Amino acid sequence: MVNLQKYTGKPVIALKVPIPLGLALIGKGIHGFSLGLASIDYFDEQYIKEEKDSFNLYSKFYFPQVLSFLTYPKKDTFAFEQIYSYFGGCNCKWCVGKTPIEIGTGDKGIQLHNWQMMLEEVDKFNQYEGDERIIYLKKRVDNALHNLDSIPKDIIASQKNTDYYKLLKNLKKIL
């Protein structure tokens, strides 16, 4: 991608990539990345197989502690409340003063929270240059892995076999 950007003289933007990978790509020199925030939050084949409640989609909420979105069923705000409280809540302008239940049931507020968090992540990352960016990202990846490992199993199932966890482990090796 970096070579393509150099060859064309035009900015290259990676689409629909996980946050840590997007930050790593920026660190290597591409112009930017997109998360696909406007797309469907989560899709599972079961939605089209199940006859009842087939469109009970999931919501996702960005937790900087794990450098990722965590998903929960839209109808189960209790699941969201547990993980939200575990990480100490959020003080962004879209969450401050609201209960976890209010946040977990409000799609627009969550999207705005996610947008603000992404802007803050990129702004913070852009405060560093060169090798400092990679050092910063390594620390964030290490912390994300530690935080994913520390979540009690009664709140969320082990994340060690998820694609995201494996991505973090691989990214840690590459960085």
N, C-alpha and C positions, 0 to 999 in steps of 0.2 A: 504494500500500500504506500509505503514511504517512497519507493522508487516510482510508482505511478504518479504520485503527487509531484515529485521532482521532474519527471519526464514531461508531464502535461502543463506544469506551472499553475495548476488549479488545485484548490483545496479538496482533499479526500475526507469523506465523513463515513465512518463505519456505522452501519445500521443494525439496530436490534442486538446489541452486544451487552453482556453483563457489565456492571459498573467497574469492577476491578480490571477487567480486560480492556474496557474503554479507556480507563486512566492510563493503563500500561501503553496502549497505542498512542495516546497523546504524548506520553513520556518519550516515545520513540520517534515522534515527529509528525504524526498525522494531524489533520486540522481539528477533527472532533469526532463525536460518536452520538448515536441516538439509542434510546432505550425502547422506543416504541410505546411510550406512555399512553398514546391515544388508541392503541389497539386493545383487543380483548385481553383482560388481565390474566386469564388462565383458561385453558381448554383441556378437556379430558374426553376421550372417546365415550366414556360412560354417559355423558350428557345426551348423546344421540341414541344410546342403547336403552336407557331407563325410560319407562313409560310415565312415571309420575315425577313431578318436580325436576324435570330434565334441564331446566334452565336456572338452577340454583348456582349461579356462577360464584366465583371466588373474588374477593377483593385482595389487593396487595398494599402493603404499607412499608415504606422505606425505613429501615433501622440502620443508622450509621454504624452501630456497634458490630454489625455483621456484614457491612458493606453491601447490603442487598435488600431486596423486598422479601418479606415473608408473607405468605398467603394464608387466608382463612376463609371459610365459607361465609358468604354475606349474611346468611341467616343465623350464624353462630357468633354473635359479638362477644360472648363469654370467652371464647377461644382467643379473640383479639385482646380482650381486657387482660387476660393472664400474661400474654407475652409483652404487651405494652407496659404493664405494671412491672414486670420482671426487669425490663430495661430502664425503668425510672421515668417513663413517659416522654413527653416532648414539649419543648417550650417555644416552638416556632409560632409565628403569628396566626397560623391556621388551627393550631391545637391548643394554645394557651387558654386557660379558663374553661375548657370543655372536659367532660368526663370521657373515659375510654369508650363508653357505650355511645355517646354522642358522636365521637370521632369515628368509631367503627361502623356506624350506620350511615354516615354521610359521604357519599361518593365524591362530590365536588370538593369538599374539604380535604379528603385524602389525596385527590389528584393535585390539589394546590400544595399540600404538604410535600408530596413527592417531588413536584417541580422545584419548590424552594430548596429542598435538601440536595437535589442534583446541582442546582446553581451554586450552593455553598460548597459541595464536594469539589467541583471544578475550580471554583475561586481559590479554595484552600490549596489544591494541587498546584495551581498556577503560581502560587507564592514561591514555589521552589523551582530551581533550574538545574538542568543537566543531571548529574548523578544524585543530587539531593532529592530529586523527584522519585527516583527508583528506591532510594533508602526509605523515604517517607512511605511509598507504596508497600514496600516489604513489611514495614512495621504495621501498616493498616491490615495487610493480609494475615500476618501472624495474629494480630488482635482479633480479627474476624473469626479465624479458625478456633482460637481459644474461647471466644464468646459463644460460638456455635456448640462447642463441646460442653460448655458449662450450663446450657439451658436444661433445667430439670426435665426428665422424661415424661412427667405428668403434665407438663405444659406443651411440649412438642416432641414428637418422636426423634430419635437420633438422626442427625443429619449426615453422618459419615458415609452413607451409601448414596447420597444424592449427587446429581451431576454438578450442582453448584459447589459442593464441598470438594469434589474431585478437581474441579476447575481451579479452586483456590490452592489446592495442594500442588497441582501442576504449575500454576503461575508462580508459586513460591520457588519452585525449582528453577524455572526459567529466569526469574529476576535475579 
